[in-house]
């Protein structure tokens, strides 16, 4: 299905559902006269504003914030959700200074059956304890080891990519990041089980993104629960070997990690964290890679500038010390993350009555601080919808206007623990892709965007991919 047809169908459905609108009302009356109530309305019966949230997220958020301000509520599949759209609001939710917001309460409801007891699904002291242990898996020596494992895998997979006039970059990037996860996270022991584990993992991710939350045979929720069981058994059956092993894969590292206080993970902890980390690393890297590819294909001057920088390194695969040298690629990556935040929002549940930006937030309320919408605000960014990596150059640094103006990795105690791993993986892949290939997209092509973990292309993101001649490929 073409992107034009997808966009047309999506716009028609969203427009029809969007016409069903009720009078604005407060989510809850404020007991404090100094606090304003959160205004909004529920939308269409049953689905509420779910379709607009999934298929028209940015435009919907802009319409709602224009009408109700930076804090508003909407109903999505039966759940009343408070949305916060501003750097100041994102900061308040992320830093959680008065500990009024629970990450566990929100994410356990959203994805708990599939990613139970992952790091994001923990709060306060328990979260801090687990993060202290897990941090040992992301220190510099470990990252160098992961890079040494992923570089050959990247080269092998890119050699298998078949150039053509319709190469689906998002689909290919999704498979590549899964292949890397199997090598770096699980280790070569996956072997013949790789396809089975990959399918189980994909089913679990889809289960966490489905709107029909019922264990009906044949449905995504049912397949997700089955995938979760497959992953649990796979990791649990191999715990003893990895606890006694000497590998550099993340599985082995988590089995053997010990905090400075001597804390270690139990068997259940290792299994839960492995399943969650595979999801978190895979989804965010896939979205960022695909959207970087789209913008570099649409703006070839930036592609050539990034390619020249990679050639100047004189290496087919980057080393850890090269990461800070790829300044153009770094700016492109940051701009792609700004325009299409790979984690589109920070979800929380209010543990008690509290406030956000002067609005009363009742106990039990579900909240999403929208990084996706906040990073597209004209009050913060010049020409917010334009691709302009130069805004991150040292002589401009538009992101410095507010510490949460650019926050694709979240913030506070829940700031992404794997952000350095993720940016390293993306640069390693893009470096090799730039050296071996050139690609384009039609000048009028815009990928139809849906919303899962973050905004993602619905059409596989087709590009025209071609190999570079050997003399152009040469790095020396």
Secondary structure as the mmCIF struct_conf table of DSSP 4:
data_model
#
loop_
_struct_conf.conf_type_id
_struct_conf.id
_struct_conf.beg_label_comp_id
_struct_conf.beg_label_asym_id
_struct_conf.beg_label_seq_id
_struct_conf.end_label_comp_id
_struct_conf.end_label_asym_id
_struct_conf.end_label_seq_id
HELX_RH_AL_P HELX_RH_AL_P1 UNK A 3 UNK A 18
TURN_TY1_P TURN_TY1_P1 UNK A 19 UNK A 19
STRN STRN1 UNK A 25 UNK A 26
BEND BEND1 UNK A 27 UNK A 28
BEND BEND2 UNK A 31 UNK A 32
TURN_TY1_P TURN_TY1_P2 UNK A 33 UNK A 34
BEND BEND3 UNK A 35 UNK A 35
STRN STRN2 UNK A 36 UNK A 36
HELX_LH_PP_P HELX_LH_PP_P1 UNK A 37 UNK A 38
STRN STRN3 UNK A 39 UNK A 41
STRN STRN4 UNK A 44 UNK A 44
TURN_TY1_P TURN_TY1_P3 UNK A 45 UNK A 47
STRN STRN5 UNK A 48 UNK A 48
TURN_TY1_P TURN_TY1_P4 UNK A 49 UNK A 49
HELX_RH_AL_P HELX_RH_AL_P2 UNK A 50 UNK A 55
BEND BEND4 UNK A 56 UNK A 56
HELX_RH_AL_P HELX_RH_AL_P3 UNK A 57 UNK A 68
BEND BEND5 UNK A 70 UNK A 70
STRN STRN6 UNK A 71 UNK A 76
TURN_TY1_P TURN_TY1_P5 UNK A 77 UNK A 78
STRN STRN7 UNK A 79 UNK A 84
BEND BEND6 UNK A 86 UNK A 86
HELX_RH_AL_P HELX_RH_AL_P4 UNK A 87 UNK A 95
TURN_TY1_P TURN_TY1_P6 UNK A 97 UNK A 98
STRN STRN8 UNK A 101 UNK A 102
HELX_RH_AL_P HELX_RH_AL_P5 UNK A 103 UNK A 115
TURN_TY1_P TURN_TY1_P7 UNK A 116 UNK A 117
HELX_RH_3T_P HELX_RH_3T_P1 UNK A 119 UNK A 121
HELX_RH_AL_P HELX_RH_AL_P6 UNK A 124 UNK A 134
HELX_RH_3T_P HELX_RH_3T_P2 UNK A 135 UNK A 138
BEND BEND7 UNK A 139 UNK A 139
HELX_RH_AL_P HELX_RH_AL_P7 UNK A 140 UNK A 160
STRN STRN9 UNK A 164 UNK A 168
HELX_RH_AL_P HELX_RH_AL_P8 UNK A 169 UNK A 181
HELX_RH_PI_P HELX_RH_PI_P1 UNK A 182 UNK A 186
HELX_RH_3T_P HELX_RH_3T_P3 UNK A 188 UNK A 193
HELX_RH_AL_P HELX_RH_AL_P9 UNK A 194 UNK A 209
BEND BEND8 UNK A 211 UNK A 211
BEND BEND9 UNK A 214 UNK A 214
TURN_TY1_P TURN_TY1_P8 UNK A 217 UNK A 218
BEND BEND10 UNK A 219 UNK A 219
HELX_RH_AL_P HELX_RH_AL_P10 UNK A 220 UNK A 237
TURN_TY1_P TURN_TY1_P9 UNK A 238 UNK A 238
HELX_RH_AL_P HELX_RH_AL_P11 UNK A 239 UNK A 244
BEND BEND11 UNK A 249 UNK A 249
HELX_RH_AL_P HELX_RH_AL_P12 UNK A 250 UNK A 256
TURN_TY1_P TURN_TY1_P10 UNK A 260 UNK A 261
HELX_RH_AL_P HELX_RH_AL_P13 UNK A 267 UNK A 298
HELX_RH_AL_P HELX_RH_AL_P14 UNK A 300 UNK A 313
TURN_TY1_P TURN_TY1_P11 UNK A 314 UNK A 314
BEND BEND12 UNK A 316 UNK A 317
HELX_RH_3T_P HELX_RH_3T_P4 UNK A 320 UNK A 325
HELX_RH_AL_P HELX_RH_AL_P15 UNK A 327 UNK A 339
TURN_TY1_P TURN_TY1_P12 UNK A 340 UNK A 340
BEND BEND13 UNK A 342 UNK A 343
STRN STRN10 UNK A 345 UNK A 350
BEND BEND14 UNK A 351 UNK A 353
STRN STRN11 UNK A 354 UNK A 356
TURN_TY1_P TURN_TY1_P13 UNK A 357 UNK A 358
STRN STRN12 UNK A 359 UNK A 361
TURN_TY1_P TURN_TY1_P14 UNK A 363 UNK A 364
STRN STRN13 UNK A 366 UNK A 370
HELX_RH_AL_P HELX_RH_AL_P16 UNK A 371 UNK A 374
TURN_TY1_P TURN_TY1_P15 UNK A 375 UNK A 376
TURN_TY1_P TURN_TY1_P16 UNK A 378 UNK A 380
BEND BEND15 UNK A 381 UNK A 381
TURN_TY1_P TURN_TY1_P17 UNK A 382 UNK A 385
BEND BEND16 UNK A 386 UNK A 386
HELX_RH_3T_P HELX_RH_3T_P5 UNK A 389 UNK A 392
BEND BEND17 UNK A 393 UNK A 393
TURN_TY1_P TURN_TY1_P18 UNK A 394 UNK A 396
HELX_RH_3T_P HELX_RH_3T_P6 UNK A 398 UNK A 401
BEND BEND18 UNK A 402 UNK A 402
TURN_TY1_P TURN_TY1_P19 UNK A 403 UNK A 404
BEND BEND19 UNK A 405 UNK A 406
TURN_TY1_P TURN_TY1_P20 UNK A 408 UNK A 409
HELX_RH_3T_P HELX_RH_3T_P7 UNK A 412 UNK A 414
BEND BEND20 UNK A 415 UNK A 415
TURN_TY1_P TURN_TY1_P21 UNK A 417 UNK A 418
HELX_RH_AL_P HELX_RH_AL_P17 UNK A 419 UNK A 436
STRN STRN14 UNK A 437 UNK A 440
TURN_TY1_P TURN_TY1_P22 UNK A 443 UNK A 444
STRN STRN15 UNK A 449 UNK A 451
BEND BEND21 UNK A 452 UNK A 454
STRN STRN16 UNK A 455 UNK A 457
BEND BEND22 UNK A 458 UNK A 459
STRN STRN17 UNK A 462 UNK A 467
HELX_LH_PP_P HELX_LH_PP_P2 UNK A 468 UNK A 469
HELX_RH_AL_P HELX_RH_AL_P18 UNK A 470 UNK A 473
#
